[in-house]
Amino acid sequence: MAKLEDLAERVDRLVLRHQELKRTSALIEQQLQTVTAERDSLRSRLGAARARIDALLERLPADGAPAMDAPQKASPL
């Protein structure tokens, strides 16, 4: 009879452990979804920032000379 009670106790512990693992897994899945959404948002922001930088770089003169429409600063002598 003691063996049967020991077995029942072990089964109960296994059931409890299984439930804990399911809850932990659900929490980790939720965290993964949150982090994935954050990553996707950051990628989008990075892409937009790169596009703005590329647009600004295109406005720079190619040979390093000041742009014609940019105001010229007087050089102090």
C-alpha positions as protocol buffer text, in pm:
chain_id: "A"
residue {
  index: 1
  type: MET
  ca { x: 0 y: 0 z: 0 }
}
residue {
  index: 2
  type: ALA
  ca { x: 291 y: 236 z: 73 }
}
residue {
  index: 3
  type: LYS
  ca { x: 421 y: 196 z: -281 }
}
residue {
  index: 4
  type: LEU
  ca { x: 86 y: 298 z: -422 }
}
residue {
  index: 5
  type: GLU
  ca { x: 77 y: 608 z: -199 }
}
residue {
  index: 6
  type: ASP
  ca { x: 434 y: 696 z: -301 }
}
residue {
  index: 7
  type: LEU
  ca { x: 339 y: 658 z: -664 }
}
residue {
  index: 8
  type: ALA
  ca { x: 30 y: 875 z: -620 }
}
residue {
  index: 9
  type: GLU
  ca { x: 242 y: 1142 z: -448 }
}
residue {
  index: 10
  type: ARG
  ca { x: 496 y: 1138 z: -731 }
}
residue {
  index: 11
  type: VAL
  ca { x: 218 y: 1167 z: -988 }
}
residue {
  index: 12
  type: ASP
  ca { x: 74 y: 1464 z: -799 }
}
residue {
  index: 13
  type: ARG
  ca { x: 416 y: 1633 z: -794 }
}
residue {
  index: 14
  type: LEU
  ca { x: 458 y: 1568 z: -1165 }
}
residue {
  index: 15
  type: VAL
  ca { x: 118 y: 1720 z: -1239 }
}
residue {
  index: 16
  type: LEU
  ca { x: 205 y: 2029 z: -1035 }
}
residue {
  index: 17
  type: ARG
  ca { x: 542 y: 2059 z: -1209 }
}
residue {
  index: 18
  type: HIS
  ca { x: 375 y: 2024 z: -1546 }
}
residue {
  index: 19
  type: GLN
  ca { x: 132 y: 2304 z: -1462 }
}
residue {
  index: 20
  type: GLU
  ca { x: 419 y: 2528 z: -1347 }
}
residue {
  index: 21
  type: LEU
  ca { x: 608 y: 2461 z: -1670 }
}
residue {
  index: 22
  type: LYS
  ca { x: 301 y: 2541 z: -1878 }
}
residue {
  index: 23
  type: ARG
  ca { x: 261 y: 2876 z: -1698 }
}
residue {
  index: 24
  type: THR
  ca { x: 630 y: 2952 z: -1740 }
}
residue {
  index: 25
  type: SER
  ca { x: 613 y: 2863 z: -2106 }
}
residue {
  index: 26
  type: ALA
  ca { x: 312 y: 3091 z: -2158 }
}
residue {
  index: 27
  type: LEU
  ca { x: 495 y: 3381 z: -1989 }
}
residue {
  index: 28
  type: ILE
  ca { x: 805 y: 3326 z: -2201 }
}
residue {
  index: 29
  type: GLU
  ca { x: 591 y: 3313 z: -2515 }
}
residue {
  index: 30
  type: GLN
  ca { x: 431 y: 3645 z: -2419 }
}
residue {
  index: 31
  type: GLN
  ca { x: 773 y: 3800 z: -2356 }
}
residue {
  index: 32
  type: LEU
  ca { x: 893 y: 3671 z: -2691 }
}
residue {
  index: 33
  type: GLN
  ca { x: 601 y: 3835 z: -2868 }
}
residue {
  index: 34
  type: THR
  ca { x: 671 y: 4165 z: -2691 }
}
residue {
  index: 35
  type: VAL
  ca { x: 1041 y: 4156 z: -2775 }
}
residue {
  index: 36
  type: THR
  ca { x: 969 y: 4059 z: -3135 }
}
residue {
  index: 37
  type: ALA
  ca { x: 731 y: 4352 z: -3176 }
}
residue {
  index: 38
  type: GLU
  ca { x: 990 y: 4585 z: -3023 }
}
residue {
  index: 39
  type: ARG
  ca { x: 1259 y: 4450 z: -3257 }
}
residue {
  index: 40
  type: ASP
  ca { x: 1036 y: 4500 z: -3560 }
}
residue {
  index: 41
  type: SER
  ca { x: 960 y: 4856 z: -3451 }
}
residue {
  index: 42
  type: LEU
  ca { x: 1328 y: 4933 z: -3403 }
}
residue {
  index: 43
  type: ARG
  ca { x: 1409 y: 4787 z: -3746 }
}
residue {
  index: 44
  type: SER
  ca { x: 1146 y: 5010 z: -3900 }
}
residue {
  index: 45
  type: ARG
  ca { x: 1282 y: 5317 z: -3721 }
}
residue {
  index: 46
  type: LEU
  ca { x: 1634 y: 5225 z: -3829 }
}
residue {
  index: 47
  type: GLY
  ca { x: 1523 y: 5196 z: -4190 }
}
residue {
  index: 48
  type: ALA
  ca { x: 1356 y: 5536 z: -4175 }
}
residue {
  index: 49
  type: ALA
  ca { x: 1665 y: 5692 z: -4020 }
}
residue {
  index: 50
  type: ARG
  ca { x: 1886 y: 5539 z: -4288 }
}
residue {
  index: 51
  type: ALA
  ca { x: 1659 y: 5676 z: -4558 }
}
residue {
  index: 52
  type: ARG
  ca { x: 1679 y: 6026 z: -4404 }
}
residue {
  index: 53
  type: ILE
  ca { x: 2058 y: 6004 z: -4382 }
}
residue {
  index: 54
  type: ASP
  ca { x: 2081 y: 5883 z: -4742 }
}
residue {
  index: 55
  type: ALA
  ca { x: 1863 y: 6175 z: -4853 }
}
residue {
  index: 56
  type: LEU
  ca { x: 2088 y: 6418 z: -4665 }
}
residue {
  index: 57
  type: LEU
  ca { x: 2401 y: 6262 z: -4813 }
}
residue {
  index: 58
  type: GLU
  ca { x: 2259 y: 6300 z: -5163 }
}
residue {
  index: 59
  type: ARG
  ca { x: 2221 y: 6671 z: -5100 }
}
residue {
  index: 60
  type: LEU
  ca { x: 2592 y: 6708 z: -5026 }
}
residue {
  index: 61
  type: PRO
  ca { x: 2815 y: 6805 z: -5318 }
}
residue {
  index: 62
  type: ALA
  ca { x: 3011 y: 6514 z: -5458 }
}
residue {
  index: 63
  type: ASP
  ca { x: 3354 y: 6685 z: -5477 }
}
residue {
  index: 64
  type: GLY
  ca { x: 3353 y: 6834 z: -5129 }
}
residue {
  index: 65
  type: ALA
  ca { x: 3295 y: 7190 z: -5257 }
}
residue {
  index: 66
  type: PRO
  ca { x: 3027 y: 7391 z: -5080 }
}
residue {
  index: 67
  type: ALA
  ca { x: 2685 y: 7371 z: -5239 }
}
residue {
  index: 68
  type: MET
  ca { x: 2592 y: 7662 z: -5464 }
}
residue {
  index: 69
  type: ASP
  ca { x: 2272 y: 7740 z: -5279 }
}
residue {
  index: 70
  type: ALA
  ca { x: 2433 y: 7722 z: -4935 }
}
residue {
  index: 71
  type: PRO
  ca { x: 2518 y: 8057 z: -4777 }
}
residue {
  index: 72
  type: GLN
  ca { x: 2889 y: 8135 z: -4784 }
}
residue {
  index: 73
  type: LYS
  ca { x: 3061 y: 8228 z: -4458 }
}
residue {
  index: 74
  type: ALA
  ca { x: 3309 y: 8510 z: -4463 }
}
residue {
  index: 75
  type: SER
  ca { x: 3653 y: 8388 z: -4372 }
}
residue {
  index: 76
  type: PRO
  ca { x: 3812 y: 8578 z: -4083 }
}
residue {
  index: 77
  type: LEU
  ca { x: 4147 y: 8730 z: -4174 }
}
